[in-house]
Amino acid sequence: MRAASLTRQTKETAVSVSVDLDGTGTSRISTGVGFFDHMLEQIARHALIDLTVEAKGDLHIDQHHTVEDVGITLGQALRKALGEMRGIVRYADVHLPMDETLTRVALDISGRPFLVFRTTFARGKIGEFDTELVREFFQALAAHGGLTLHVETLYGDNCHHIAESCFKGFARALGAAIAIDPRQKDRVPSTKGTL
């Protein structure tokens, strides 16, 4: 089974994440940050992974620690669930349209963390959610998941659409990259023999 459960406890947050890479897209999300919960639900639904996230953070300060620590823990859980990464497709990319917005996401499950994030927001908040936390989440996720991740919004006006296209684009790319390639189901997709 390609599944993992992890917890992260700090003075700022307590985060529990469970992921099943061969799920159906079901989710149970509770972070105390409504918009962020909605975005995490998009990852589960559009990557077709089962995802449970429970987080309690110092929201009386701001949302930063909660969002970042969920990214860290989710990245670690994805990496653990992938194991030796035998048989995965590994690379995937997608152009994700959402009304007037178009975002391109390219992903390599490489074991080498790197984020390129070329997305800007005209406003600092979507409701109560700080838009700068979109990048912070993906930075933490890529670093702890061992992902090379490129996210670029080619154009868009509505900040909600821009953020959601980033999360949905990542989800679709993740779902494609973690899929098992039947032609190499017992091999690691690298000439080095390891990722």
N, C-alpha and C positions, 0 to 999 in steps of 0.2 A: 504494500500500500504506500502510495506517495502522499503521506499525511504527516503533520507535525503539530505539536502544541508547545508553546513557550510562554513564560512569564518574565516580566521585567519589573523590578521594584527599586525605586529610588526615593529620595526624600521629596521629590516633586511629583512623581506619578506611580501608579500601579497599573500595569498593562498585562492582559492575558490575550493571546492570539492562538486560534486553532485554524488550520487550513487543510483541506483535502483537495489535491490537484485534480483528482478524477471525479469531482462532484458534479452537481447539476446547476450550480449558481445560487444556491440558497445562502442566506446570510442572517446573522443575528448580531447587530452592531449597537453598541452603547458607549459613547465616548463623552457625553455631556456637551458635545459641539454639534448642533443639528445639521448644519451644512456639510460638515466633514463626515458625519454618519451617512448622509445621502451619497457622498462621493465614494465611500468605502463599499456601500451597497452596489454601486455601479461596477466596481472592480469584480466583485463576486459574480454578478449577473452576466457581465459581458465577457469575462474570462472563463465562465462556466466552472468556477471553483467554489467549493463550500467554504465559507469564512465566518468565523466567530471572533469578534473583537469586543473586549470589555476593558474600559479604561476609566480610571479616576485620577484626575490631575488637579493641579493648583490653578483652577480656572478663575479664582478670585484675583490672581495676578494677571494672567492672560492665557491664550490658547496655545502658545508656542510649545511649551514642554509636552503637552498632551499629544499634539499632532506629530512632533518630532519623534517622541518615544513610541508611538504607534508605528511610525515608519521604520524605526530601528527594529522593533519586535517582529513586524510583518516581514521585513527583509530577512531576518534570521530564520523565521519559520519557513519561508519559501526555500531558502537555501538548504535547510535541514530536510524538508520534504522531497527535494530534488535528489538528494543523496549523491551518488556518483554521476548522475545525469545521463545514464545510459539510455540511448535510444531517442533522446529528445531532438526535436527539429533544431533547436538552439537559436536560430535567427528568425526575426519576423519584423515586418513593418506594416503600417497602416496609415491611410489618410482618413481622418474621422471628421465628417461634416456635421455641424449642428446649427441649423438655420443659416445665419450669415457668417458663421465661423468655420474655418477649416484648420485642423491641427494635424501635423505629421508626427508620428511616433515610430522610432526604430529601436529595436532591442536586440541585444546579444547576451545570452546567458553564458557569460565568458569566465566567470570567476574573477574578473578584473573590474572592479568598480570604477565607473566614470559617468558623470552626468553632464550633458550639454542641455541647457534649458534656455530656450529663446522664446519666451512668452512674456508679454507685458500686459498690465492691467491699467485701465484709465482711472480706476478708483481704488482706494486702499482697503475697502471692505465690500463683501457681499453679505448683506444683512449684518450680522455680528462677527462674521468670519474675516480674518485678515488675509487679503489676497497674497501677501508675500509668503504665507504658509504653504501655498501650493508647491513652490519650489523647495521649501524646507522638507516637506514630506517626501518628495521624490529624491532629494539628496540623501536623506536618511535611508530610504528604501534601497536605492542603488548601492550605497556604500555597504550596507549590511547584508544585502542579498547577492552581492557579487555580480551586479548587472552593469553592463555598458548600456546606457539609456540616453537617447536623444529625443527631446520633446521640443517641437517648434510650432507655434501658432503662425500660420502663413498670413491669415487675416481674420478679423473679427472685431465686433464693437461691444457686444453685451458681455459684461464680466462673468456672469453666471454661465453663459454658453462657452466662454473661453475656458474657464476652469473645468467645466464638465466634459468638454471635448478632450482635455488633457487626460482626465481620469478614464474616460471611456476608450480613448485611443490606446492608453497604456494597457487597459484590460484586454482589448482585442489582440494587441501584439503579444501580451503575456500568454493568453490562451493558445495562440498559434505556436509560440516558441516552446511551450512546455508539452505540446502534443507529441505523442510517440510516433516516430517514423517507422512503419513496419519493415522497411528495407534495412534498417540498422538498429533494431530494437534491443540488441545486446551489446552494442558498441557505443563508446563515448564519441560524440561528434567533434573530434579534434585529431589532427595528425600526430599530436603529442601523446595521445592516449589518455589524457586526463584534462579536466577543467578545474 
